[in-house]
């Protein structure tokens, strides 16, 4: 047995932490949280100031809806606060069961399965369905949870150029693996554009690949009935997309996620998805609240109609400016204005904040280097005046921020 190694100086892990924070500061990439007082609405309180919120994923304005709040209170009275255990132990309540059935019906699938978060759902799906020797083809701009799930599965991950159907076809044709999974976001969270689902459905069918769609940002927003990207494209149910993931914490305004598909898919996930098996179930009161928000999504189509008008108003307002070419194409609430330079986007975001607007400032590694952007998220509850005032301040802030030398147009 060797002698203990003498130690003198800063522990390696402490030095590593310090180095990483220093590097983040030097690159202008240090993330800082803001603390909100009160509920999630289009106007929020932050350190005593009222900010018009253009950074939230509460696209339909349901997070603070009185009926949703009442349902959660009612659920808390009936079921208590915590689920107490995992679904497979003693944590699966009548509220969970009812919500899974409602989500299956809403998405036109045989069954649905609740997960604690979208991240855990995607890890669970890919870990359960893929294994060493398989190939997983993913859009280069897929959500981090889909990329991480592929890496953890043991399968080979192949990333194709963003929304490029021809590249998907080429990679499928070149793929030697018998088992292939084709994985995409329905709506891309930092771009706001849609995956070319009709082409992907066709390719998956022709090449016998399993198509998996994460529709976190499409569910509730797209389609005549709010059923998401598949309804928008006029695609069928689980025959077209065998594995559908959706979240509850965006347009539905609550928290959690689900996977919907065939009875065999859900049974398989119950048996093998580690992120479902080994975690405590969502609070039943949240399931009760989500049943109400799902009903509102179905009944109150005016929210989607109003949201569509707000999106058009914003895009038309910016189209009349010199910054129109930096706005990525999008028919969704996610409007991305790519400025490229980290310092510049931070400066514009700070100017907007001083003027009373909260807009997402998105920098690497969330987006590729050189594509730092403002992520402007619209809600059905934003007023015309709020959008017009944002546009006015935004244009002034952009004009005041100098163009970094050597920056290329988007």
matplotlib code that plots the C-alpha trace (Angstrom):
import matplotlib.pyplot as plt

x = [0.0, 1.5, 2.0, -0.7, -0.1, 0.7, -1.7, -0.7, -2.9, -6.4, -8.3, -8.5, -12.3, -12.4, -9.8, -11.8, -15.0, -13.1, -11.6, -14.9, -16.6, -13.7, -14.0, -17.7, -17.2, -14.5, -16.7, -19.8, -21.6, -22.3, -25.9, -27.8, -31.3, -34.0, -36.5, -40.1, -42.6, -46.1, -47.7, -46.4, -48.3, -47.5, -46.7, -44.4, -42.8, -39.0, -37.3, -40.1, -40.3, -43.1, -41.7, -43.7, -42.8, -41.8, -39.7, -42.2, -43.4, -46.9, -48.1, -51.8, -51.8, -53.0, -50.3, -52.3, -55.8, -58.3, -59.9, -56.5, -55.5, -58.9, -58.4, -54.9, -56.3, -59.1, -56.5, -54.4, -57.4, -58.2, -54.8, -52.4, -49.2, -46.8, -47.4, -45.3, -43.7, -43.0, -45.9, -45.0, -44.9, -47.8, -47.7, -50.1, -53.4, -56.8, -55.8, -52.7, -54.8, -57.4, -54.8, -53.0, -56.3, -57.2, -53.8, -54.1, -57.5, -56.3, -53.3, -55.3, -53.2, -53.9, -52.2, -50.1, -47.5, -46.7, -43.1, -41.8, -40.2, -39.7, -36.0, -36.7, -39.2, -36.7, -34.0, -36.4, -37.7, -34.2, -32.7, -35.7, -35.9, -32.3, -29.3, -25.8, -25.6, -28.6, -28.3, -30.1, -30.4, -31.1, -31.6, -28.5, -30.7, -32.7, -33.3, -30.4, -32.5, -32.9, -29.1, -28.3, -30.8, -29.1, -25.7, -26.8, -28.6, -25.3, -26.5, -24.5, -25.7, -25.7, -26.7, -28.0, -28.2, -31.2, -34.5, -32.8, -34.9, -32.5, -29.7, -31.9, -32.6, -28.9, -27.9, -30.7, -29.5, -25.9, -26.8, -25.7, -27.7, -30.8, -32.5, -32.7, -34.5, -35.2, -35.7, -36.7, -38.3, -41.7, -41.0, -37.4, -37.2, -34.5, -35.5, -39.3, -39.4, -41.1, -39.5, -40.4, -42.6, -44.3, -41.0, -39.7, -42.8, -42.4, -38.7, -39.3, -42.0, -39.9, -36.7, -38.5, -37.1, -38.9, -39.9, -39.9, -41.2, -40.8, -43.7, -43.1, -43.5, -46.2, -48.8, -51.6, -50.4, -50.5, -53.4, -57.1, -57.7, -54.3, -53.1, -49.7, -47.3, -48.9, -52.3, -50.7, -49.3, -52.4, -50.6, -52.4, -52.0, -49.5, -49.1, -47.4, -45.5, -45.2, -43.6, -44.9, -43.6, -45.3, -44.8, -47.3, -45.4, -45.6, -48.9, -50.8, -49.4, -48.7, -45.7, -44.5, -44.5, -45.9, -45.2, -48.1, -48.3, -49.4, -50.2, -47.1, -44.9, -46.3, -46.0, -42.4, -41.7, -43.3, -41.0, -37.7, -37.7, -35.4, -36.5, -40.1, -39.4, -36.9, -38.5, -41.4, -44.6, -45.9, -48.0, -51.6, -52.8, -50.8, -52.5, -55.8, -54.9, -53.6, -57.0, -58.5, -55.9, -56.4, -60.1, -59.5, -57.1, -59.9, -62.8, -61.1, -59.9, -59.8, -56.5, -54.8, -56.5, -55.4, -51.9, -51.7, -52.7, -50.0, -47.4, -48.4, -48.4, -44.9, -43.5, -45.2, -43.9, -40.3, -40.6, -40.8, -37.3, -33.8, -33.6, -36.1, -33.4, -32.2, -35.6, -35.7, -38.8, -41.4, -45.2, -45.0, -44.8, -41.0, -39.5, -35.7, -33.8, -30.2, -27.6, -24.5, -22.3, -22.6, -21.9, -24.2, -27.2, -26.6, -26.5, -29.7, -31.4, -30.3, -31.7, -35.0, -35.0, -34.4, -37.3, -39.6, -39.4, -38.2, -36.9, -34.8, -31.1, -29.8, -26.1, -23.8, -23.8, -27.7, -27.3, -24.2, -21.3, -21.8, -25.7, -26.5, -30.0, -33.0, -35.7, -39.0, -41.9, -45.4, -48.5, -52.2, -52.6, -50.2, -52.0, -51.5, -50.1, -47.5, -46.3, -46.1, -44.2, -41.8, -41.2, -40.4, -38.0, -36.4, -35.7, -34.1, -32.0, -30.8, -29.9, -28.0, -25.9, -22.9, -22.3, -19.2, -16.4, -16.3, -19.9, -21.6, -25.2, -27.6]
y = [0.0, 3.3, 6.3, 9.0, 11.7, 15.0, 17.8, 21.5, 24.1, 24.5, 21.2, 20.4, 20.5, 24.0, 25.3, 23.8, 25.5, 28.8, 28.4, 27.6, 30.7, 32.9, 31.6, 32.2, 35.8, 36.4, 35.1, 37.0, 33.7, 33.8, 32.9, 34.8, 34.0, 36.5, 36.0, 36.6, 37.8, 36.5, 34.4, 33.8, 36.4, 38.8, 41.3, 40.1, 41.6, 41.4, 43.2, 45.7, 46.5, 45.5, 44.0, 43.0, 39.4, 38.3, 35.4, 32.9, 29.7, 30.2, 30.7, 30.5, 32.3, 29.4, 29.3, 31.7, 30.9, 31.0, 27.7, 26.0, 27.4, 26.3, 22.8, 22.5, 23.7, 21.1, 18.4, 19.4, 19.1, 15.7, 14.1, 16.1, 17.7, 15.0, 11.7, 9.9, 7.4, 6.4, 5.4, 1.8, 1.8, 3.7, 7.1, 6.6, 8.3, 8.5, 12.0, 10.6, 7.9, 10.3, 12.7, 9.9, 8.9, 12.5, 13.0, 9.8, 10.9, 14.5, 13.2, 10.4, 7.6, 4.4, 5.3, 8.0, 7.9, 10.8, 11.8, 14.4, 16.6, 16.7, 16.1, 12.9, 11.8, 12.1, 10.4, 7.6, 7.1, 6.8, 4.7, 2.3, 2.1, 2.2, 0.1, -0.5, -1.2, 1.0, 4.3, 7.5, 10.3, 13.7, 17.2, 19.3, 21.8, 19.3, 20.0, 19.0, 16.3, 14.4, 14.6, 13.5, 10.7, 9.4, 9.6, 7.7, 5.0, 3.5, 3.8, 5.7, 9.3, 10.9, 14.6, 16.0, 19.6, 21.5, 20.6, 19.1, 16.3, 15.5, 15.0, 12.7, 10.6, 10.4, 9.4, 6.8, 5.3, 5.2, 3.7, 0.1, -0.5, -2.6, -0.6, 3.2, 5.9, 9.3, 11.9, 15.6, 18.5, 19.4, 23.1, 24.1, 25.9, 28.4, 29.0, 28.8, 27.0, 23.7, 20.3, 19.1, 16.4, 15.2, 14.4, 12.8, 10.6, 9.5, 8.7, 6.8, 4.7, 4.0, 3.2, 1.3, 3.8, 4.7, 8.4, 10.1, 13.7, 16.0, 18.5, 20.4, 23.8, 22.8, 21.1, 23.5, 26.1, 24.6, 23.0, 23.9, 22.1, 22.7, 19.1, 20.4, 20.0, 16.8, 18.4, 21.5, 19.3, 17.2, 14.0, 11.0, 9.5, 6.9, 5.3, 8.4, 9.2, 6.1, 8.0, 11.5, 13.5, 16.6, 18.8, 20.3, 23.3, 25.4, 26.0, 24.0, 26.1, 23.5, 21.1, 17.7, 15.8, 12.7, 10.2, 9.0, 6.0, 2.4, 0.2, -1.8, 1.4, 2.5, -0.9, -1.1, 2.3, 1.3, -1.8, -0.2, 3.6, 4.4, 8.0, 6.8, 3.8, 5.4, 8.8, 10.1, 10.7, 14.2, 15.6, 14.5, 18.0, 19.0, 16.3, 17.6, 21.1, 19.9, 18.2, 21.6, 23.3, 20.6, 21.3, 25.0, 24.3, 22.3, 24.8, 28.2, 28.3, 32.1, 31.8, 30.3, 32.7, 35.7, 34.2, 33.9, 37.6, 38.6, 36.7, 38.4, 41.8, 41.4, 40.0, 42.7, 45.4, 44.2, 43.6, 47.4, 47.8, 47.2, 44.3, 42.2, 40.0, 38.9, 37.6, 33.8, 32.5, 31.3, 31.0, 30.0, 32.1, 31.8, 34.7, 34.6, 37.7, 36.6, 39.3, 37.0, 38.7, 37.8, 41.3, 42.9, 40.7, 41.1, 44.9, 45.0, 42.7, 45.0, 48.1, 46.3, 45.4, 49.0, 50.0, 47.5, 44.5, 41.0, 39.3, 36.1, 36.6, 33.4, 32.7, 29.7, 26.8, 27.0, 28.0, 27.6, 30.0, 33.2, 33.0, 34.7, 36.0, 37.5, 34.9, 36.8, 34.6, 35.8, 35.0, 35.0, 37.6, 40.2, 43.3, 45.2, 48.1, 45.9, 44.5, 47.9, 49.3, 46.4, 46.9, 50.6, 50.0, 47.0, 49.0, 51.9, 49.4, 47.7, 51.0, 52.0, 48.8, 49.1, 46.3, 44.3, 44.4, 41.5, 40.4, 38.6, 39.1, 36.3]
z = [0.0, -1.1, 1.1, 1.1, -1.4, 0.4, -0.6, -0.6, -2.4, -3.8, -4.4, -8.1, -8.1, -6.5, -9.0, -11.9, -10.7, -10.4, -13.9, -15.5, -14.0, -15.0, -18.6, -18.7, -17.5, -20.1, -22.9, -21.7, -21.1, -17.3, -16.7, -14.0, -12.6, -12.0, -9.2, -10.0, -7.4, -8.0, -10.8, -14.3, -16.4, -19.3, -16.6, -13.9, -10.8, -10.6, -7.6, -7.3, -11.0, -13.4, -16.6, -19.7, -20.1, -23.6, -22.4, -21.0, -22.7, -21.2, -24.8, -24.1, -20.8, -18.7, -16.0, -13.8, -15.1, -12.2, -13.2, -13.4, -10.0, -8.5, -9.9, -8.3, -5.0, -5.3, -6.1, -3.2, -0.8, -2.2, -2.8, -0.6, -1.9, -2.8, -4.7, -2.0, -4.3, -7.9, -10.1, -9.9, -6.1, -4.6, -6.3, -9.2, -8.4, -10.0, -11.2, -13.0, -14.6, -15.8, -17.2, -19.1, -20.7, -21.6, -23.2, -25.2, -26.5, -27.2, -29.3, -31.0, -29.5, -27.6, -24.4, -22.8, -19.9, -17.6, -16.8, -14.4, -17.0, -20.8, -20.2, -18.3, -20.9, -23.7, -21.8, -20.9, -24.5, -26.1, -23.3, -23.6, -27.4, -28.6, -27.8, -28.8, -32.5, -33.4, -35.1, -34.0, -36.6, -35.0, -36.3, -35.4, -33.5, -31.5, -27.8, -25.5, -23.9, -27.2, -27.9, -24.3, -24.5, -27.7, -26.1, -23.0, -25.0, -26.3, -29.9, -32.5, -32.8, -36.3, -36.5, -39.8, -41.0, -39.6, -41.2, -44.2, -45.6, -48.4, -45.8, -43.7, -46.8, -47.6, -44.1, -43.9, -47.2, -45.9, -42.5, -42.1, -39.0, -39.2, -36.4, -36.9, -35.0, -36.6, -33.9, -34.2, -32.4, -33.9, -33.2, -32.6, -29.2, -30.1, -33.7, -33.7, -37.1, -37.8, -38.7, -42.2, -40.7, -43.9, -45.4, -42.3, -42.0, -45.6, -45.1, -41.9, -43.5, -46.6, -44.7, -41.8, -39.2, -36.0, -36.0, -32.6, -32.3, -29.4, -29.7, -26.5, -28.3, -30.7, -28.4, -27.6, -30.1, -33.6, -35.4, -35.4, -32.1, -30.6, -31.1, -32.3, -35.2, -36.5, -36.7, -38.4, -41.1, -41.5, -40.4, -38.9, -35.5, -34.2, -37.6, -38.9, -35.7, -33.4, -30.5, -29.5, -26.6, -25.2, -22.2, -19.8, -18.7, -21.8, -23.6, -21.0, -18.2, -15.6, -15.2, -16.4, -19.6, -21.3, -24.1, -26.2, -28.6, -28.8, -25.9, -26.5, -26.5, -23.2, -21.6, -22.7, -21.2, -17.9, -17.8, -19.0, -19.0, -16.0, -15.7, -15.2, -12.9, -10.5, -9.7, -7.6, -9.5, -10.3, -7.5, -8.2, -7.8, -10.8, -12.8, -11.7, -12.7, -16.1, -16.8, -16.5, -18.7, -21.3, -21.3, -21.8, -24.7, -26.4, -25.6, -25.9, -29.5, -29.3, -27.4, -30.5, -32.8, -30.7, -30.5, -34.2, -34.6, -32.1, -34.0, -37.2, -35.6, -34.3, -37.5, -39.6, -37.3, -37.5, -41.3, -41.8, -40.2, -41.3, -38.8, -40.7, -42.3, -38.8, -37.8, -38.4, -40.2, -37.7, -37.5, -33.8, -30.6, -30.7, -32.6, -32.8, -33.7, -34.4, -33.6, -33.5, -31.0, -27.3, -26.0, -28.4, -27.6, -23.9, -24.3, -26.3, -23.7, -20.9, -22.7, -23.1, -19.4, -18.4, -20.6, -18.8, -21.1, -20.3, -23.4, -23.5, -24.2, -25.7, -26.1, -26.6, -25.7, -25.9, -29.6, -31.9, -31.5, -33.5, -33.4, -30.1, -30.3, -28.6, -28.1, -28.1, -26.9, -27.6, -25.6, -26.4, -23.6, -24.9, -26.0, -29.2, -27.2, -25.5, -28.8, -30.4, -27.5, -27.5, -31.2, -30.7, -27.9, -29.7, -32.8, -30.8, -28.8, -31.9, -33.5, -30.4, -30.3, -32.7, -35.2, -34.1, -36.6, -39.0, -38.2, -41.1, -42.0, -41.1]

ax = plt.figure().add_subplot(projection="3d")
ax.plot(x, y, z, "-o")
ax.set_aspect("equal")
plt.show()
